[in-house]
């Protein structure tokens, strides 16, 4: 059957819909990327490299990497544990746990940052106690890690939960009946089955961690060389009318986004059958 006719669409209408979709993608996605890289290289490759070698920019890049290197592994471990519990067991509060995993998707990052300030700030619930004992959370690295853990919490879990649910527990039960321990069952049976879904979730988690702005802006205090991440550095440079440097840093985040997208599509293409339950979920 002719697909166009079965959908009740003429060739002209199909062409107009495709043209409209492509136009929107070009205007909203491709054109901004071209502008970012074009402005970053507007004064030549030398100016581009010089902008990236500035001390404050290098500190921002290093801090973003440090925060991501802390937050992503923690949320990877959490995602595996949460997905295992939700997909493999029935227990009171299971639906509540699933809802809590999705909570960061619904809460504005700015609101989450304010919540952490209310909890750990100088006038917050725990702030005075922490300060008396020499612990500094807000306007320091711990605050950046905490908000990053919050905003990136769902990404790995949300990829693994539907994947584990679709596969069931038959293989794990068979392994245990043959004498395998819990850890052996996970490493030799479960992990191979979810490895590409896990990789997919880690990719998305890392991209969000590197690019988060709202929550980090609230809790960072904007201390140069100490609590400024790459997105905050872009804002500072742009507000100082240093467009080339701002777009140079922005190009790094854009490049990370492109690499994430390419890796994501490669994984989807190569392991489409394994990832189908995850994407459907």
N, C-alpha and C positions, 0 to 999 in steps of 0.2 A: 504493500500500500504506500502511496506517496505521502511522505511525512508531512509535507506542507499542507496538502489537502486534508489529511486526517486531523490536523490542528486548526483547520478552517482559516488558514492564512494564505494570502496571495504571495507571489514572488516579490512583488513590490513592497508589500508590508514587511516581509521577512528582511529584505534589504534595508529598509528604513530602520527596523529594530536593531539590526546588526550595526548599521552606521551610527545610530544614536548611542549604543553601548560602547563602541570603539571611541567615539568622540569624547564621551564622559571619561573613559579610562585615560585617554591622551591628556585631557585638560587637568584631571585631578591627580594623576599618578606620573605619567611619563614627562609631561612638561615641567612639573616641580623638580623632578630629578635632574633634568637637563639644566635647569636654572641653577640648582645647587652646585653641580660640578662646573658649570660655566663660570659662575661668580667666584668659586674657589680658585679657579685657574686664570682669572681675568688678568692678573698681573704677572703671569708666567709661573713656571714650575718652581723657580727659585723662591719667589715670594710665598708660594704655597708651602714649601718645605720649611721656610723660615718661620711661618706662622705656626706650624705644628711643633717646632722645636722650642717655642717660647716656654719659659719655666712654668708659668701658671697653667698653660695648656697641657704640658707633660704631666703636671701634678694631677690635673683633672682626668686625663686619660688613665693614669695609674690608679687613681682612686676608684674610677668606674670599674676597672678590671678587678681590683681587690674586693669591692662590694659584690660583684657578680661571682667571683670565685668562692665567696663565702655563702651567698644566698642560694645560688643554683644547686650546689651539691646537697645542701640541707633540704631544699624543697624537692629535689630528686628522691632523696631517701624518704621524706614524708609522703611524696606521691606514690611511691611503691607500697609503703605500709598501708596508707589509706585505701588505695585501690585493692590491695589484697584483702583487707578487712571487709570492705563494702562488697566486693565481688564474690568472695569465697564463703562468707559467713552470714547467717541471719541472727540478729541480736537486737534487743531494745535500743532505740535511738539510732538505728541504721539510717533511716531517712533524714533524721536531723543532722547526722554527720555529713551526708551527701549535700544537704542544703548549706551547711557551714563551709564546705569545700568551695562551693560556688559563690560564697558571699563577696569575696574581693571583686568579682565581676560586676556586682551590683553597686558597690560603694565607690564614690568618687575618690580618686587618690588624694585629693586635697583634704577631704574629710578624714581619711585614714591618717594623714599626717597630723591633723589637728587633734585627733584622738590620742595619738602617741605623745603629743605635747601636753595634753591634759593629764596623761598618766605619769610621765617622767620629767616634765618641765619643772622649773624652779618653784612654781606655785601649784604643781600638780599633786596627784594623790601620793605618789611615791618619791617625788623629786627631793623634798627636804631630807628625807631619810637617806637617800642615795648620796646626796651631797655631803651630809655629815660623815659618811663613811668613805668619802673620796671617790665615788663613782660618778662619772659624767656621761649621761646618755644623750640628751638633746644637745644639738650643735656639736656633735662629735660622731666618730665612725659608728658606734653602736646604734645610734638612731637611724643612720642611713641603712644599716643592715636590717634593722627591725622593720622599717617601712618597706624595704625591698622584699623581705620575706613575705610580708602581707600581700603586696600587690602581685607577686609572682606565684603565690601558693597554689592556685588551681591548675596551672598549665600541665604539669606532669601527671597529676592525678586524673585530670579530665581526659587525657589521652589513653590512660591505662584502664580506667574503670570499665568502659564498654568493651574494650578488647578482652579483658579477663572474663567478663560476664559472658561474652559470646563463646569463649573457648570452654567454659565450664571447668569442672574439677576432676573429670575422669582420669586424665593423665597423671595428675598429682596423687590421686587415690591409688592408682595402679603402682606408682613408684613407691609409695609408703607401704603398700601391701607386700612389695618385694624386699622390704627391709631398708629402704633409704631413709635417712634422717630428714628432718624438716629443712635444714640448710642445704643438704644435697638435692632434695626435691626442688627447691627454689632455683639453685644454681644450674642444675642439669636439665630441668624440665620447664619450669615456669619462665625463667629469664630468656632462654632461647626463643620462646614463643612470643615474647613481648618486646624483644630487643629493639626492633625498628620503631615500634610505637613509643618506646622509652626515648630513643634517640630523637624522634620527632618532637616529643614534649620538651626535652632538654633544649632543643634548638629554639623553640618559641619562648621558653622561660628565660634563656640567656638574652635573646633579642629584647624582651621587655625589660629585663634588668638593666641593660646597657642604656636603654632609651627613656627610662622613667624620669619624669620631670616634676609633676605636681606634688607628690608626697615628699620627695626629696627636698624640694624647694621650701616646704613648710618647716622641716626639722633640721635643715642644714645650718641655718644662720648665715649662709653665704660668706663663709670665712675663706678668703683666697689661700690656696695652697694647702688647705686642710679639709674643707667639707664641700668643695666645689666639684661636681661631677661634670661629665661632658655636656649634657643638656644645659646645665646651669652656666657653664663656661660659654656656650653659644649665646645665651641670653646676655651675659655680661659684655661680651665682645660686640655684639650687635648694638647694644645700648650705648656703647662707647664709640659708635660709628666706625668700628674696625670690621667692615663688611667682609674683606678677604679672609681674615682670620676666623671670623664667625662661620663663614661658609666652608672654610677648610675643615674645621672640626665637624660641621654638619655633614660634610662629605664622607667622613669616617663612619658616622652612624648610618648614612644612606648606603654606603658600601656594605656594612654589616647586614642591613636589611635585605639588600640584593643577594648577598651570599646565603643568608638564611632562606630566602625565597627559592633560590636555585637548589640548595640542598633539600629543601622540603619537597620540591617538585620531583627531584631525582628519586627520593625515597618513595614518594607516592607512586611514581611510574614503575619503579623496580619491584616494590613490594605492595602493590595495590590490594592483593587478596588479604594479606596480613593486616593491613591498616583499614580495611573496609568497615569493620565494626566500630573502630575508633572514630572515623569520620562521620559515620551515621549517628554516633552518640553525641 
